[in-house]
Amino acid sequence: MNGRTQNTVYSFFPNVSPGYKIGENPRNLVYLQIISDKINKMETVVTDQNGKQLNLLGENLTIRYYLREI
């Protein structure tokens, strides 16, 4: 984004008006192999289309990562 390299797990555009609850369920999940015995750190940043971090104004946000052994 903006000429910078980034790792994106999932991207979507809300289908509701501002102020309404967003419920998003990704489809066509793709599992990628991780070459490691353990994950030391995961960081999630929620941004707008310009890469600017969102101010959630104290609202709760739930993000689930699904990991499976292959």
N, C-alpha and C positions, 0 to 999 in steps of 0.2 A: 504494500500500500504506500502510495506517495514515494515510490522508488526504493522503499526499504523492504528487506526480507522479513517475513513473519511466518509463524506457524499458526494455521487456523484449523481448529477441530470441527467447528460447525458455524455456518453463517445463514441468517434468514432475515426476512423483513416481516415485522408484525402485521397481522391481518385485522387488527382492531384499532379503534381510535385512541388517541392519547387519553390516559386515565383509566382505561379498561384493562382487566387482567389478561395477560398473554399466556396462553397454554400452547406450547410448541412440542411436537413429538417428531423427531427425525425419522425419516424412512430410508430404506436401502442402506442399512448400516454396513460399514466396511471395517473389518478388524485387521489391524496392521501388526506385524510381528515386532516385538521389542527384544532386542538382543541385550538382555541384562537379567540378573537373578532377582533384582529388586528395584523398585522405584524410590529414589531418595526424596524427590520433591515434585509437586505438581502445582502450578500457578495458573489461575484463571483470571482473565481481565475481560470485563464486558465493555465494549466500545461501540461508538456510533459508526456510521459509514465513512467518517473521516479519520477513524482511529483514535478519537478522543474518548477518554474514559468517561463512562456515564455516572451521573450522580443519581442514585436510586432513591434519594430523599427518605431514607430510613425504611423503605419497603423491603420485605423479605424476598430473597432469591434462592431458588433451589436448583442446583445443577448436579446431575448424576453422570458419573463415568462408569461404563460397563467394561470390565476387564475379564477376559476368559483365557484359560490355558488352552494352547493348541498343540 
